[in-house]
Amino acid sequence: MRPIRLPLCLLFVWVLLAGCAGHSTLETDDTPITKGLSSQRVQILTVAKKNLGVGYKWGGNTPSEGLDCSGLAALAYHAAGYTLPRTSNDQFHHMPQVSKARPGDLMFFGSGSHANHVGIYMGNNKMIHAPGSGRRVQVTNVTYGYWQDHYLGTGSLAP
C-alpha cells in the first residue's frame, strides 16, 4: 500500500508546484496581416520600424536622444493618437489585456505582476523593441526561450 501512496503524494505535490510556477502563455494571431490592419496599427508599426537602429538610452523617449523600451512604445502609440504611461510596468497595468498578440499590440515581459520590458508585436512571431544598454532598437523572435519564460501578457488600445 505504501508504494502506491508515495507516488500519488509526489504527483499531487508536483501538480501543486507546477500550478504555482506557471506563467502566461504567449499566443499570437497574425490574421490582421492578411486581412488588413487598422490605420492605428499601421501607424504604430510604421513608427516602430522607422526607429530600428536607434540607440538605447534608459529613460529615452525621442529618436534624437535614444529610446528605451517603454519610450519606443509610447512614441509609436502617440503617433497613432494614444497616450501611454512612461514605464513598461505602468503601461502593462494601464493597457486592456488581450489573449493573443496581434500586429501593433504591446507585449510585456518581467516576473510576477511586474513588467520590466515591453515590445511591439509585428506579426510572424517577431517584435520590435529597445533591448538595453549598448544596443539598438531591433527585431527579435518572441519564440526564443527567454521571451517565453518572462512573458506576462499582451495589451492593446488599437482597434
C-alpha positions as CSV (number, residue, x, y, z in Angstrom):
1,M,0.0,0.0,0.0
2,R,2.8,2.4,0.8
3,P,4.4,2.3,-2.7
4,I,1.0,3.5,-4.1
5,R,0.6,6.4,-1.7
6,L,4.1,7.7,-2.2
7,P,3.9,8.2,-5.9
8,L,0.4,9.7,-5.6
9,C,1.7,12.1,-3.0
10,L,4.6,13.1,-5.2
11,L,2.2,13.5,-8.1
12,F,0.0,15.8,-6.1
13,V,2.9,17.9,-4.9
14,W,4.3,18.1,-8.4
15,V,0.9,19.3,-9.8
16,L,0.5,21.8,-7.0
17,L,4.0,23.2,-7.6
18,A,3.6,23.3,-11.3
19,G,0.4,25.4,-10.9
20,C,2.2,27.9,-8.7
21,A,5.2,28.2,-11.0
22,G,3.1,28.9,-14.2
23,H,3.2,32.0,-16.3
24,S,1.1,33.4,-19.1
25,T,1.3,31.6,-22.4
26,L,2.4,33.7,-25.3
27,E,-0.1,33.3,-28.1
28,T,-0.4,35.3,-31.3
29,D,-3.0,36.0,-34.0
30,D,-1.5,37.1,-37.3
31,T,-4.8,37.2,-39.2
32,P,-4.7,41.0,-39.4
33,I,-1.6,40.8,-41.6
34,T,-3.6,39.0,-44.3
35,K,-6.9,40.7,-43.7
36,G,-5.6,44.3,-43.3
37,L,-4.7,46.3,-40.2
38,S,-6.5,49.3,-38.8
39,S,-4.9,52.6,-39.6
40,Q,-3.8,52.9,-35.9
41,R,-2.0,49.6,-36.1
42,V,-0.3,50.6,-39.3
43,Q,0.8,53.9,-37.8
44,I,2.2,52.1,-34.6
45,L,4.2,49.7,-36.7
46,T,5.4,52.3,-39.2
47,V,6.8,54.4,-36.3
48,A,8.4,51.4,-34.6
49,K,10.0,50.3,-37.9
50,K,11.2,53.8,-38.6
51,N,13.2,53.7,-35.3
52,L,15.0,50.5,-36.0
53,G,18.7,51.1,-35.3
54,V,18.1,54.0,-32.9
55,G,20.4,53.7,-29.9
56,Y,19.2,52.6,-26.5
57,K,19.0,55.2,-23.7
58,W,17.4,54.5,-20.3
59,G,14.5,56.9,-19.9
60,G,14.9,58.0,-23.6
61,N,11.7,58.8,-25.5
62,T,12.9,60.5,-28.7
63,P,15.0,59.1,-31.5
64,S,17.5,62.0,-31.2
65,E,18.3,61.2,-27.6
66,G,17.8,57.5,-27.8
67,L,14.9,55.2,-26.8
68,D,14.3,52.7,-24.1
69,C,11.6,50.0,-24.5
70,S,8.7,52.0,-22.9
71,G,9.8,55.2,-24.7
72,L,9.6,53.4,-28.1
73,A,6.1,52.0,-27.2
74,A,4.9,55.5,-26.1
75,L,6.3,57.1,-29.2
76,A,4.7,54.6,-31.6
77,Y,1.3,54.8,-29.8
78,H,1.4,58.6,-29.6
79,A,1.8,58.7,-33.4
80,A,-1.5,56.7,-33.6
81,G,-3.3,59.1,-31.2
82,Y,-2.8,57.3,-27.9
83,T,-1.1,58.5,-24.7
84,L,0.7,55.8,-22.6
85,P,2.2,56.0,-19.2
86,R,6.0,56.3,-19.2
87,T,7.2,53.0,-17.8
88,S,6.7,49.5,-19.1
89,N,5.1,48.4,-15.8
90,D,2.7,51.3,-15.8
91,Q,1.9,50.6,-19.4
92,F,1.3,47.0,-18.6
93,H,-1.2,47.8,-15.8
94,H,-2.8,50.6,-17.9
95,M,-3.5,48.6,-21.1
96,P,-6.6,46.5,-21.7
97,Q,-5.2,42.9,-21.8
98,V,-5.8,40.7,-24.9
99,S,-5.4,36.9,-25.1
100,K,-3.5,36.8,-28.4
101,A,-1.0,39.3,-29.7
102,R,-1.9,41.0,-33.0
103,P,0.4,43.3,-35.0
104,G,0.7,46.6,-33.2
105,D,-0.1,45.2,-29.7
106,L,2.3,45.6,-26.8
107,M,3.9,42.5,-25.4
108,F,5.1,42.7,-21.8
109,F,7.8,40.8,-20.0
110,G,9.0,40.5,-16.4
111,S,8.2,38.4,-13.4
112,G,5.2,38.1,-11.1
113,S,3.0,41.0,-12.0
114,H,5.8,43.5,-12.6
115,A,6.7,44.3,-16.2
116,N,10.2,45.5,-16.8
117,H,10.2,45.2,-20.6
118,V,7.8,45.9,-23.5
119,G,8.0,45.3,-27.2
120,I,5.7,46.0,-30.2
121,Y,4.4,42.8,-31.9
122,M,5.0,42.9,-35.6
123,G,3.4,39.5,-36.6
124,N,5.1,36.2,-37.6
125,N,6.4,35.8,-34.0
126,K,8.5,38.9,-34.2
127,M,8.6,42.1,-32.1
128,I,10.4,45.4,-32.3
129,H,12.0,46.5,-29.0
130,A,14.8,48.5,-27.4
131,P,16.7,45.7,-25.8
132,G,19.1,47.5,-23.4
133,S,22.2,49.5,-22.8
134,G,24.8,49.4,-25.6
135,R,22.3,48.0,-28.1
136,R,19.8,49.5,-30.6
137,V,16.1,49.2,-31.4
138,Q,15.8,45.8,-33.2
139,V,13.6,43.0,-34.3
140,T,13.6,39.8,-32.3
141,N,11.8,36.5,-32.4
142,V,9.4,36.0,-29.4
143,T,9.6,32.2,-29.6
144,Y,13.1,32.3,-28.0
145,G,13.1,30.8,-24.6
146,Y,13.8,34.0,-22.7
147,W,10.7,35.7,-24.0
148,Q,8.5,32.7,-23.5
149,D,9.8,32.4,-19.9
150,H,9.3,36.0,-19.0
151,Y,6.1,36.8,-20.9
152,L,3.4,38.5,-18.7
153,G,0.8,39.4,-21.2
154,T,-0.3,41.5,-24.2
155,G,-2.2,44.8,-24.2
156,S,-3.7,47.0,-26.8
157,L,-5.6,50.2,-27.3
158,A,-5.8,49.9,-31.1
159,P,-8.8,48.5,-32.9
